[in-house]
Amino acid sequence: MRFSVPGPRSLAGQLFAMQAVLIAVVVAGYALFTYVSDRSQAEEAARRQARAVARSVADSPSVLEAARTSDPTAELQPYALKVMRDTEVDFITIMNPRGIRWTHPDPDQIGHPFRGHTAKALKGETFDETYTGTLGPSVRAVTPIQDGKEVVGLVSAGIRVEEITQRVQDQLTALLGVAAGALALGAVGTYVINARLRRHTHGMNAAQLSRMHDYHQAALHAVREGLLMLDGQYRVALINDGGRELLGVAGDVVGRSVAELGLPAPLTGALLASEPRVDEVHLTASRVLVINTSPVSGGERRGTVVTLRDVTELQSLMGELDSERGFTQALRSQAHEAANRLHTVVSLIELGRAEEAVEFATAELELAQALTDQVVAAVSEPVLAALLLGKTAQANERGVELMVSEDSSLDDGLLPESLPSRDLVTILGNLIDNAVDAAQGSVRARVTVAAYTQETEDPEALDDSPELVLRVSDTGPGVDPEHAEAVFQRGFSTKPAGPGGRGLGLALVRQAVQRHEGTLSVSEADGGGAQFEVRLPLRESGAVAEGVTSRTSVPRGAGGYA
């Protein structure tokens, strides 16, 4: 035979049992108190009733007259029985001063001595007592019949203890009925409340809830991804360590509205949205985040669960990969062109025109070397030089001429370690890509790049450190004045969305400029088109700025920028 040990009750079950026992104890205690109190009150009421009846009979003139006659019983017995019925007492005994009965409910007891005490009454006092007489235990009152100061007889009126007990029992029966109803109502109410509690706690007991809370806290701190929970009013209900780090918030933010956290407007809008968001890319001051939101509902909106993933490094690597792909395509194109030129040289040699073949090959080499020399002479910083050469080939392939302006001058080793090459590639690469997109298809499509250093022009600067200036202009239609500010926002684009999405390039540029306390501006280029200018301070260390200064002039036309 197998015996199963019952598991611990659920928290709701334990509360129900405790509340049921508590209600039962309270009702039972109240019933006992009421029973004792009612019995005491019933006895006191019986004593007052007996006193009142006895005094009324003793004070009656007809009783005094009958006591003076030779046969008091003849007149007093019918009178006593009538008063006894009217006042609902069990007996009225009228007797002479020696205690010999003149009246009694049992006629056989008339003429026999009264059972009880009469000494106080013979002294003119009225008193009450509980005494066992011929009718059993009773609560009685004894009072004198006086003619002046002379005691001519005694009156005793009483109520049997059995009758008093019956009265209390009737009251107790009603009380127990009310108590049972209260207990039943309390039990039903307790059951309903605990059934609801059982649903909310999923039938778990206190130990299970405590264990789940411990696991919950451990999981929150162990997960590296950000987790944010908002209540129905979009206030922060919970945030883990990863969420604080990714959003850049500090202090006690629980209970605060999302709108009060100081997050970028697009990110705040996504968190306040009622519809779910799936794998949306958003930018903070220094990070690229992918957010997912899911509403929590159970018949009504209860809140939102938000997960945050940091893809800053991934986005940077994807940008580098795109650049490598561009370089690869450029090399493939150049290889194709080189093969065509080589075939031309070989064909000229086969035709016996060796001199013309040498001239053609020499001209092509001089052209390629001239381009390389031009770029390296202007920008000897290796990363930027390599980027410009690669972008030149890409632009060429798309029918756009990429030129390095004559005022460009950037020596190798000039840039400090606080300005990593990855950020320079992000800034200049995205600006050139957007400029090529805008210039493509225009008359004499051209993109001009300038890169040089100069003394800072900001009179409010804290030091006189030089600054790096990167300027990219194009021959496209320019930036619409209505889009002058929005063009730097994530998700904005005037170009059709491709497989990878649009609207992230200039937002990444702005984020990189912001990290280095630089400025980013857009204005109208000479001859039309748009001109983007970035100024970065060249100091050895710098703090991340709270925002990027956007100095925007009013350009003409509308172009395609992202």
C-alpha positions in Angstrom: 0.0 0.0 0.0 1.4 3.4 -1.0 0.9 6.4 1.2 1.1 9.9 -0.3 2.2 12.7 1.9 0.1 15.8 1.1 2.0 18.8 0.0 1.9 22.1 1.7 -1.3 24.1 1.2 -1.3 27.0 -1.2 -1.0 30.5 0.3 -4.7 31.1 -0.5 -5.7 27.8 1.2 -3.7 28.7 4.3 -5.3 32.1 4.5 -8.7 30.6 4.0 -8.2 28.1 6.8 -6.8 30.8 9.1 -9.7 33.2 8.4 -12.3 30.4 8.8 -10.9 29.5 12.2 -10.7 33.1 13.2 -14.3 33.8 12.3 -15.4 30.6 14.1 -13.5 31.6 17.3 -14.9 35.2 17.2 -18.5 34.0 16.7 -18.2 31.3 19.4 -16.7 33.8 21.8 -19.4 36.3 21.1 -22.1 33.7 21.6 -20.6 32.6 24.9 -20.3 36.1 26.1 -23.8 36.9 25.0 -25.2 33.8 26.7 -23.6 34.6 30.1 -24.6 38.2 29.8 -28.2 37.4 28.8 -28.5 34.9 31.7 -27.3 37.5 34.2 -29.6 40.1 32.7 -32.5 37.6 32.8 -32.0 36.9 36.5 -31.8 40.6 37.2 -34.9 41.3 35.3 -36.7 38.5 37.1 -35.7 40.0 40.5 -37.0 43.4 39.5 -40.2 41.9 38.2 -40.7 39.9 41.4 -40.0 43.0 43.5 -42.5 45.1 41.6 -45.3 42.5 41.8 -44.7 41.9 45.5 -44.7 45.6 46.3 -47.8 46.2 44.2 -49.7 43.4 46.0 -48.5 44.5 49.4 -49.5 48.1 48.8 -53.0 47.2 47.6 -55.7 48.5 50.1 -57.9 45.4 49.4 -55.1 43.1 50.5 -54.6 45.1 53.7 -58.4 44.9 54.4 -58.4 41.2 53.7 -55.5 40.6 56.1 -57.7 42.0 58.9 -60.5 39.6 58.3 -60.9 36.3 60.0 -60.6 34.3 56.7 -58.1 36.2 54.4 -57.8 33.2 52.1 -61.3 33.5 50.8 -60.6 37.0 49.3 -56.8 36.8 48.7 -56.5 33.5 46.8 -58.6 34.5 43.7 -56.9 37.9 43.7 -53.4 36.3 43.9 -54.1 33.9 41.1 -55.5 36.7 38.9 -52.4 39.0 39.5 -50.1 36.0 38.9 -51.6 35.4 35.5 -51.5 39.1 34.6 -47.9 39.6 35.6 -46.5 36.3 34.3 -44.9 35.3 37.6 -44.9 31.7 38.8 -46.3 32.3 42.2 -47.6 34.9 44.6 -47.8 33.9 48.2 -49.5 36.0 50.8 -48.9 35.0 54.4 -49.4 36.1 58.0 -46.4 37.5 60.0 -45.7 33.9 61.3 -45.2 32.7 57.7 -48.5 30.7 57.4 -49.7 30.8 53.8 -53.0 32.5 53.0 -52.5 32.0 49.2 -50.5 29.6 47.0 -50.7 28.4 43.3 -51.2 24.9 44.8 -54.3 25.1 47.1 -53.0 22.1 49.2 -50.1 24.3 50.3 -52.4 26.9 51.9 -52.1 26.9 55.7 -48.6 25.5 55.6 -45.5 27.4 56.6 -43.7 29.5 53.9 -40.4 28.0 52.8 -37.9 30.8 52.8 -36.5 33.7 54.8 -38.8 36.4 56.3 -36.7 38.1 59.0 -35.8 41.2 56.9 -39.4 41.6 55.8 -40.7 41.4 59.4 -38.4 44.4 60.0 -40.1 46.3 57.3 -37.6 45.7 54.5 -38.1 44.3 51.0 -35.5 41.9 49.8 -35.0 39.2 47.1 -33.2 35.8 47.1 -32.9 32.6 45.2 -34.4 29.8 47.2 -35.7 26.3 46.6 -39.4 26.1 47.6 -42.3 23.8 46.9 -42.1 24.8 43.2 -38.4 24.2 43.0 -35.6 26.8 42.8 -36.9 30.3 42.2 -35.9 33.9 42.3 -38.3 35.6 44.7 -38.9 38.8 46.5 -40.4 39.2 50.0 -42.0 42.4 51.2 -44.1 43.3 54.3 -47.8 44.3 54.4 -47.9 47.3 56.8 -50.6 49.1 58.5 -48.8 52.2 59.5 -45.6 50.7 61.1 -47.3 47.5 62.1 -46.5 44.4 59.9 -49.8 42.6 59.4 -48.7 40.2 56.7 -46.0 39.3 54.1 -46.1 38.9 50.3 -43.7 36.8 48.3 -43.6 36.8 44.4 -41.2 34.7 42.4 -40.2 33.2 39.1 -38.8 29.7 38.8 -35.2 29.4 37.7 -36.3 26.9 35.2 -38.5 29.5 33.5 -35.5 32.0 33.5 -33.3 29.3 31.9 -36.0 28.7 29.3 -36.1 32.4 28.4 -32.3 32.4 28.0 -32.3 29.3 25.9 -34.8 30.9 23.5 -32.6 33.9 23.2 -29.5 31.6 22.8 -31.2 29.7 20.0 -31.9 32.9 18.1 -28.3 34.0 18.8 -26.9 30.7 17.5 -28.9 31.1 14.4 -27.5 34.6 13.7 -24.0 33.3 14.6 -24.3 30.4 12.2 -25.5 32.8 9.5 -22.6 35.1 10.2 -20.1 32.2 10.1 -21.6 30.9 6.8 -21.5 34.4 5.2 -18.0 35.0 6.5 -16.8 31.6 5.2 -18.4 32.2 1.7 -16.8 35.7 1.5 -13.5 34.3 2.6 -13.7 31.5 0.1 -14.5 34.0 -2.7 -11.6 36.3 -1.8 -9.2 33.5 -1.4 -10.3 31.9 -4.7 -9.3 35.1 -6.4 -6.0 35.2 -4.5 -5.4 31.6 -5.5 -5.8 32.6 -9.2 -3.4 35.5 -8.7 -0.8 33.3 -7.0 -1.4 30.4 -9.3 -2.0 28.1 -6.4 1.5 28.5 -5.0 2.3 28.4 -1.3 4.4 30.9 0.6 7.7 28.9 0.2 7.1 28.6 -3.6 6.4 32.3 -3.9 9.5 33.2 -1.9 11.6 30.8 -4.1 10.2 32.3 -7.3 11.0 35.8 -6.0 14.6 34.7 -5.4 14.9 33.2 -8.8 13.3 36.3 -10.3 15.8 38.6 -8.7 18.8 36.4 -9.6 17.6 36.2 -13.3 17.2 40.0 -13.5 20.7 40.6 -12.4 22.2 37.8 -14.4 20.7 38.8 -17.8 23.0 41.1 -19.7 20.2 42.3 -22.0 18.1 45.2 -20.8 14.7 44.4 -19.4 12.2 47.2 -18.7 8.6 46.7 -17.4 6.1 49.5 -17.6 2.7 49.7 -15.8 -0.6 50.7 -17.4 0.3 54.4 -17.0 3.7 53.9 -18.7 5.6 54.3 -15.4 8.7 52.2 -14.7 7.6 49.2 -12.7 10.9 47.2 -13.0 14.3 47.7 -14.6 17.3 45.4 -14.4 21.0 46.4 -14.3 21.4 45.9 -18.1 18.4 48.2 -18.8 19.9 50.9 -16.6 23.3 50.7 -18.4 21.9 50.6 -21.9 19.5 53.5 -21.3 22.0 55.5 -19.3 19.7 56.1 -16.4 20.8 56.2 -12.8 19.2 56.5 -9.4 15.7 55.2 -8.4 13.7 55.4 -11.6 10.9 53.0 -10.5 7.6 54.8 -10.4 8.7 57.5 -12.8 7.1 58.0 -16.2 9.1 57.0 -19.3 8.7 60.6 -20.5 10.7 61.8 -17.5 13.8 59.6 -18.1 15.4 62.1 -20.6 15.6 59.5 -23.4 15.8 60.5 -27.1 12.4 61.4 -28.5 12.1 58.5 -31.0 13.0 56.0 -28.3 10.5 57.6 -25.8 7.8 57.4 -28.5 8.5 53.7 -29.1 8.2 53.0 -25.4 5.0 54.9 -25.1 3.4 53.3 -28.2 0.4 51.1 -27.5 1.2 48.7 -30.4 4.0 46.1 -30.2 7.4 47.0 -31.7 9.6 44.3 -33.1 13.4 44.6 -33.6 13.3 48.4 -34.0 16.7 50.2 -34.1 17.1 53.3 -31.9 20.0 55.5 -30.9 20.9 56.8 -27.5 23.8 59.2 -26.8 26.4 56.5 -27.3 24.6 53.2 -28.2 22.7 51.6 -31.0 19.8 49.6 -29.4 17.3 47.1 -30.8 14.1 47.2 -28.8 11.1 44.9 -28.7 7.9 45.8 -26.8 5.0 43.5 -25.9 1.9 44.7 -24.1 0.8 42.7 -21.0 -3.0 42.3 -21.0 -5.6 40.3 -19.2 -8.8 41.8 -20.3 -7.4 45.2 -19.8 -4.0 46.8 -20.5 -1.7 46.1 -17.5 1.6 47.3 -18.9 4.4 46.7 -21.3 7.4 44.5 -21.3 10.4 46.0 -23.1 13.6 44.1 -24.1 16.8 46.0 -25.1 19.8 44.6 -27.0 23.0 46.5 -27.6 24.0 46.3 -31.2 26.5 49.1 -31.2 29.5 46.9 -32.0 27.4 44.9 -34.4 26.3 48.0 -36.3 29.8 49.2 -36.5 31.0 45.8 -37.9 28.1 45.8 -40.4 29.2 49.3 -41.5 32.8 48.0 -41.9 31.4 45.0 -43.8 29.5 47.2 -46.1 32.6 49.2 -46.8 34.6 46.0 -47.5 31.8 44.9 -49.9 32.1 48.2 -51.6 35.8 47.9 -51.8 35.4 44.4 -53.2 33.0 45.6 -55.8 35.3 48.5 -56.7 38.3 46.1 -57.1 36.2 43.8 -59.2 35.2 46.7 -61.4 38.8 47.9 -61.6 40.0 44.3 -62.4 37.4 44.2 -65.2 38.6 47.6 -66.5 42.3 46.5 -66.1 41.5 43.3 -68.1 40.0 45.4 -70.8 43.1 47.7 -70.9 45.4 44.7 -70.8 43.6 43.2 -73.8 43.9 46.5 -75.6 47.7 46.6 -74.9 48.1 43.0 -76.0 46.0 43.6 -79.2 48.1 46.7 -80.0 51.3 44.6 -79.6 49.9 41.9 -81.9 49.1 44.5 -84.5 52.7 45.6 -84.4 52.0 48.9 -82.7 54.3 48.5 -79.7 54.9 52.2 -79.2 51.2 53.0 -79.1 50.8 50.1 -76.6 53.5 51.6 -74.3 51.9 55.0 -74.5 48.4 53.7 -73.7 49.7 51.6 -70.7 51.8 54.5 -69.4 48.9 56.9 -69.6 46.7 54.6 -67.6 49.3 54.1 -64.9 49.9 57.8 -64.7 46.2 58.5 -64.3 45.8 55.9 -61.5 49.0 57.1 -59.8 47.9 60.7 -60.1 44.6 59.9 -58.2 46.5 58.1 -55.5 49.1 60.9 -55.2 46.3 63.5 -55.0 44.5 61.8 -52.2 47.6 60.9 -50.2 49.1 64.3 -50.7 46.0 65.9 -49.3 45.2 63.4 -46.6 48.1 61.3 -45.5 46.3 59.9 -42.5 46.2 56.2 -43.6 42.6 55.3 -42.6 41.0 58.3 -44.2 43.2 58.0 -47.3 42.2 54.4 -47.8 38.5 55.3 -47.3 38.7 58.1 -49.8 40.4 55.9 -52.4 37.8 53.2 -52.0 34.9 55.6 -52.1 36.4 57.2 -55.2 36.3 53.9 -57.0 32.7 53.3 -55.8 31.5 56.7 -56.9 33.2 56.3 -60.2 31.3 53.1 -60.8 28.0 54.9 -60.1 28.9 57.8 -62.5 29.8 60.3 -59.7 33.1 62.1 -59.6 34.6 62.2 -56.1 37.1 64.9 -55.6 39.3 65.9 -52.7 39.4 69.7 -52.3 42.6 71.6 -52.7 42.4 73.0 -49.1 42.5 69.5 -47.6 45.5 68.9 -45.5 45.7 66.2 -42.8 49.1 64.8 -41.8 49.6 61.3 -40.5 49.8 61.0 -36.7 47.9 64.2 -36.1 44.7 62.6 -34.8 44.7 61.8 -31.1 44.0 58.3 -29.6 40.7 59.7 -28.3 39.4 59.9 -31.8 39.4 56.3 -33.1 39.6 55.5 -36.8 36.3 53.6 -36.5 34.4 56.8 -35.7 36.1 58.6 -38.6 35.0 55.9 -41.0 31.5 56.1 -39.6 31.3 59.8 -40.0 33.0 60.4 -43.3 31.9 57.1 -44.9 28.2 57.8 -44.2 28.4 61.4 -45.4 30.1 60.4 -48.6 27.6 57.6 -49.2 24.6 60.0 -48.8 26.3 62.6 -51.0 26.9 60.0 -53.8 23.2 58.9 -53.5 22.1 62.5 -53.8 24.4 63.5 -56.6 23.8 60.4 -58.7 21.8 61.2 -61.8 22.5 65.0 -61.6 24.3 67.0 -64.3 28.1 66.8 -63.8 27.5 64.6 -60.7 30.2 65.4 -58.3 31.0 65.0 -54.6 33.7 67.1 -53.0 35.4 66.2 -49.8 37.5 68.4 -47.6 39.5 67.3 -44.5 41.8 69.7 -42.6 42.6 71.0 -39.2 42.3 74.5 -37.9 42.2 76.6 -34.7 38.8 76.4 -33.1 36.3 79.2 -34.0 34.2 78.8 -30.9 34.8 81.8 -28.6 33.2 79.8 -25.7 35.6 76.9 -26.0 37.3 75.9 -22.8 40.7 75.5 -24.5 42.5 76.5 -27.7 42.9 73.0 -29.0 42.7 72.6 -32.8 39.7 71.0 -34.4 39.2 68.5 -37.3 36.9 69.8 -40.1 35.3 67.3 -42.4 33.2 68.8 -45.2 31.2 66.9 -47.8 29.2 68.7 -50.5 27.4 67.3 -53.6 25.7 68.5 -56.7 22.3 67.0 -55.8 19.0 68.8 -55.2 19.9 69.7 -51.6 17.9 69.3 -48.4 14.4 70.6 -48.1 14.1 73.3 -45.3 11.3 71.3 -43.7 13.7 68.4 -43.3 16.7 70.4 -42.1 16.4 69.1 -38.5 14.6 65.8 -39.2 17.3 64.6 -41.5 19.5 63.8 -38.5 16.8 61.7 -36.8 16.8 57.9 -36.9 14.2 56.6 -39.4 14.0 59.7 -41.5 14.8 59.2 -45.2 13.6 60.7 -48.5 14.9 57.5 -50.3 12.9 54.3 -50.8 13.7 51.7 -48.1 15.9 48.9 -49.1 16.3 45.4 -47.6 18.4 46.8 -44.8 16.2 49.8 -44.1 16.9 53.5 -44.3 17.3 56.5 -42.1 20.2 55.3 -40.0 23.3 56.8 -41.7 23.1 60.4 -40.6 21.8 59.4 -37.2 24.9 57.3 -36.7 27.0 60.3 -37.8 25.3 62.5 -35.3 25.8 59.9 -32.6 29.5 59.7 -33.3 29.9 63.5 -33.4 28.0 63.7 -30.1 30.4 61.3 -28.4 33.3 63.6 -29.3 31.6 66.8 -28.3 31.6 68.0 -31.9 29.2 69.9 -34.1 27.3 68.8 -37.1 25.7 71.3 -39.6 24.0 71.2 -42.9 23.8 74.1 -45.4 23.6 74.9 -49.1 26.7 74.1 -51.1 28.2 76.5 -53.7 26.4 75.9 -56.9 23.5 74.1 -55.3 23.2 70.8 -53.5 23.9 70.1 -49.8 26.9 70.6 -47.7 27.5 68.7 -44.5 30.2 69.9 -42.1 31.6 68.2 -39.0 33.9 69.8 -36.5 35.6 67.6 -33.9 37.9 69.0 -31.2 41.4 67.4 -31.2 42.1 67.1 -27.5 43.5 64.0 -25.9 40.4 63.2 -23.8 36.9 64.4 -23.7 33.6 63.7 -22.0 30.5 62.6 -23.9 28.3 65.6 -24.5 24.7 65.7 -23.6 23.7 66.6 -27.2 25.1 67.6 -30.5 24.9 71.2 -31.7 23.1 71.4 -35.1 23.8 74.6 -37.0 21.4 74.4 -39.9 21.1 77.0 -42.6 18.1 77.0 -45.0 19.0 75.1 -48.2 17.1 75.1 -51.4 15.4 72.1 -53.0 14.8 68.6 -51.7 17.2 65.7 -51.8 17.5 62.1 -50.6 19.4 61.8 -47.4 19.4 59.2 -44.6 
